[in-house]
Amino acid sequence: MSDLKTIAEEANERLADASAVEVLAWARETFGDELVVTASMADGALPHLAAEAAPGVDVLFIDTGYHFAETIGTRDAVAATLPIHLINATPQQTVAEQDAEYGEKLHDRDPNKCCALRKVEPLNRYLSGYKAWVTGIRREEAPTRANTPVVEYDAKRDMVKLNPIAPWTQEDLDAYIQDNGVLVNLLQYDGYPSIGCEPCTQRVAPGEDPRSGRWAGTGKVECGLHT
């Protein structure tokens, strides 16, 4: 059994009811500079929590080349206002190079392939230098995330994966953002409760599933980063 698997299993039992900051503080103490936080920049809540628990921590943003301008603006504002070290992870090909090899609008024809090239590959490449990574997954976001533990073993990457806000509801997240003056992607106020790449994200009507605007009409619910 991997030592990291043992660490993850023991930590999940011990930290199951811990606060998000406590989980992140444990991760920093345990893994030091081999800890990285991933952030989609729908808001700055996870980087804000990480900065409190582990000032100077690496925060990884996957710059797919297809993000909304508002998402890039949120990334830059978070990096400028929090004591974090932002890492901008990019795919091996530019959008133009991908279009030349696979044809334009691969995201429309084969969204799984596009996500694999522009999200999953760069994530795996940049994570290779770390032992533990942090996500902002919350259980209520999707049925595929309903059983997400706070700490788990990522067998595909032989890493410890931390989901410190997994138990949080949308109300918990909103309260944390309001109480701490956390930066929020402006698209959140314009009908985009779940924000991904611009070509594959649509507005969501009030009362609809917040993630229904992601890959609408394709049956796709996950980009592959967490599955």
PyMOL commands that set and color helices and strands:
alter all, ss='L'
color gray80, all
select helices_A, chain A and resi 3-15+20-34+45-53+69-81+95-102+106-109+111-127+139-141+143-145+170-180+186-190+198-200+210-213
alter helices_A, ss='H'
color red, helices_A
select strands_A, chain A and resi 35-38+58-62+85-89+132-134+151-154+159-162
alter strands_A, ss='S'
color yellow, strands_A
deselect
rebuild
show_as cartoon
